Amino acid sequence: MKKSKIFFLIFITIWLVLIILNFVLPKVVFSEQENRYLARIPEFHFDDLVSGKYSEDLDTYINDHFVFRDFWLKLNSFVQLSIGKTENNGVYIGKGGYLFEKFEYTETEKENLKIATNAINNFALKTQIPTYFLLAPNSIYINQDKLPDYVEAVNQNTIINEVYADCPNVQTIDTVPILEANKNTTQLYFKTDHHMTSEGAYLLYQTFCQTANIIPVQLSELTKETVSTDFLGTFDSKAQVAWQEPDKITVYKNIVNTNVLGDYDGKEYNSIFNPEYLTKKDKYSYFLNGNHAKVVIKTQVNNGKKLLVVKDSYSHIMAQFLCQNYEEIHFLDPRYYNLALSDYCSENNIDETLFLYNVSNLVSDVGIRNVR
């Protein structure tokens, strides 16, 4: 009886200390570990109180700002994995250190793809300039042998082929064969993040060059450099796996991609690489300086060719290779850039356009539907 009282007092004391610390310690606005902004304390409105929304928002706020949050998330993940669970917060814990985000392909996603595909096809018809479409598969499909045994991956190759069949005005680029052929000898995707590695991006670049009838730069002509050995990406942020082995980030450099004139939404940089991000959680933003509405890169390639890349962030790591073949590259993200892209092509004398997306992002990206 005495022991139970002591245990109860210890428990209550610890709980009271945690509650006090929750009030005393300053609140964090942005979580580096989860790479997202944390919830703000909700404003009180009577209607929200009646509907239950206020209590839900308040609960989210408390959970987001609970003291030692990162520690509790890691502890919870460790406990879940210890009891044999292979999924946490929508992320599968795969074999060989691979993490995979769930990918669903319902009627909603099919309809989203139809709208996006029509927008791309109509753009090509309207502009009458060479337009290429590269829809890249995700790691969950290419590396499906690393998935937990009970998980079956959606056939993204079938999805890609269906999308391409609906784009008669566009030159489509099939990257599945070259990725399948190299997946067992080269790490094509980061294990902890949804993006491709430089080596995976190079294979996409090679296939694009073949379709566009241009000569790709050879990796042997570039200097390989490991810029980070402790990259933990978006999948790790969601899964919070204890003792997850981090990824390495490698790049391939020469004077063409390290000495450019870059305009990033009005701010100028002289490289497509930004080392400032290597000290942060969001290390992938080292490539092309993260997400921007518009980025214009002027290289030292003197061939007069201008390429417009309408894209998601898969293009950021591929930029190091695209720079080798064009004098000027314009990267536009339709999520943030809302003006007519056909007008943009005319005003900037664009020679070719490349739509570069990954399957998972295209089914959910509402920005590309407004391409015109």
C-alpha positions, -999 to +999 in steps of 0.1 A: +000+000+000+028+023+009+047+016-023+016+024-044+012+057-026+049+066-033+044+056-070+013+077-072+030+108-056+059+104-081+035+102-110+015+132-099+047+152-093+061+144-127+028+153-143+025+186-125+061+195-135+053+188-171+021+209-169+041+238-154+068+235-180+041+237-207+031+271-194+066+284-186+087+274-215+085+295-247+064+281-275+081+270-307+066+283-340+083+259-364+093+223-358+127+216-374+123+179-366+089+177-384+097+204-409+063+222-404+047+251-386+030+241-354-005+250-345-013+285-331-036+289-301-071+292-316-092+323-313-124+318-293-157+320-312-189+309-296-200+291-328-168+271-328-173+261-292-208+249-300-197+229-331-168+214-313-142+230-336-127+251-309-120+221-287-105+202-316-082+232-325-073+236-289-064+199-286-042+202-317-025+232-302-018+214-269-005+183-287+018+204-310+033+223-280+035+196-254+069+199-236+096+176-250+074+168-279+102+154-301+112+130-274+077+117-269+072+112-307+104+092-309+095+072-278+060+064-292+076+053-325+101+031-307+073+014-287+052+008-318+081-008-337+090-029-307+056-045-308+060-053-345+041-024-360+055-015-395+036+017-400+036+050-382+017+082-391+010+071-426+046+060-433+056+023-438+088+012-421+104-008-449+134-031-452+170-019-453+162+015-437+137+025-463+106+046-454+076+049-477+046+071-476+012+055-483+000+060-519-037+056-526-053+057-561-090+062-558-116+077-581-107+111-567-070+108-577-081+095-611-102+126-617-074+148-605-051+133-630-076+137-658-078+174-651-041+178-649-035+158-681-060+179-700-043+211-689-009+199-700-022+187-734-041+219-740-011+240-732+010+221-757-017+225-784-020+262-777+017+271-776+028+249-805+063+246-791+080+213-783+065+201-750+078+172-730+061+154-701+081+134-676+060+117-649+083+100-625+073+070-604+078+071-566+101+050-545+071+030-531+067+015-566+103+012-578+115-001-545+084-021-536+106-051-527+116-031-497+080-027-484+067-046-454+056-081-465+019-074-462+019-042-483+011-043-520+021-012-540-002+004-565+011-001-601+023+034-609+036+022-643+000+016-653-010+050-641+019+067-660+009+048-692-027+058-689-018+095-683+006+094-713-021+079-735-042+110-729-015+134-740-014+132-779+001+167-782+030+161-758+062+141-762+061+117-732+091+104-714+090+069-700+116+066-671+103+034-655+125+010-676+158+027-668+149+030-631+140-006-629+172-016-646+194+003-621+175+000-588+196-029-576+230-013-582+223+023-575+203+041-547+178+060-568+157+075-539+165+088-505+155+063-478+141+089-455+126+113-480+102+114-510+128+128-534+153+111-557+190+111-552+213+128-577+220+094-592+182+088-597+177+123-611+206+117-636+187+087-650+156+109-655+178+135-672+194+109-695+159+097-707+148+133-712+179+140-733+172+110-754+137+121-761+147+157-767+175+146-790+203+164-770+236+150-758+236+144-720+266+154-699+285+124-686+289+119-649+326+114-655+328+150-667+315+163-633+330+163-599+311+142-573+308+157-539+291+145-507+277+176-491+258+159-462+259+126-443+230+134-419+200+140-440+167+129-425+138+138-449+101+142-449+093+105-443+115+105-412+097+137-400+064+119-402+074+085-390+098+097-362+117+064-363+141+060-334+177+056-345+169+059-382+201+058-403+203+092-422+209+096-459+239+110-477+234+139-502+257+138-532+260+163-560+278+166-593+294+199-600+313+219-626+316+255-635+283+254-654+261+247-624+282+265-597+286+297-616+253+309-628+231+340-626+201+329-607+169+349-600+148+333-573+116+353-570+136+385-573+166+375-552+199+368-569+223+339-563+253+328-583+247+290-579+219+265-580+232+251-547+227+269-513+249+255-486+230+274-459+204+247-459+229+219-451+228+231-414+190+229-413+165+201-412+153+209-447+185+199-464+169+191-497+164+229-502+201+230-509+190+223-544+176+253-562+171+271-529+138+254-520+103+262-533+098+294-554+071+306-578+097+314-604+134+308-608+154+318-638+189+304-643+213+318-668+242+295-674+275+298-693+262+276-721+261+297-752+236+280-774+207+304-772+183+276-760+157+285-734+138+258-715+107+262-693+103+236-666+068+234-651+075+214-621+073+200-586+104+196-564+117+165-582+131+190-607+153+207-581+179+180-579+177+175-616+186+211-623+223+204-618+222+183-650+197+204-670+220+234-667+246+216-689+224+218-720+206+252-719+216+288-719+186+297-699+162+277-678+129+290-663+114+270-634+078+277-627+057+262-599+019+265-607+011+263-570+025+298-566+027+312-601-009+320-613-004+338-646-009+322-680+021+300-689+014+303-726+018+341-723+050+335-703+065+314-731+057+341-757+071+369-736+103+351-727+110+334-761+108+299-746+120+272-771+109+241-752+088+232-722+092+203-698+065+192-674+083+173-646+063+158-618+062+127-597+031+105-596+022+111-559+024+148-563+005+151-596-026+134-582-028+160-555-014+192-570-042+216-577-019+242-591-012+224-624-049+223-632-048+260-639-021+258-665-031+276-696 
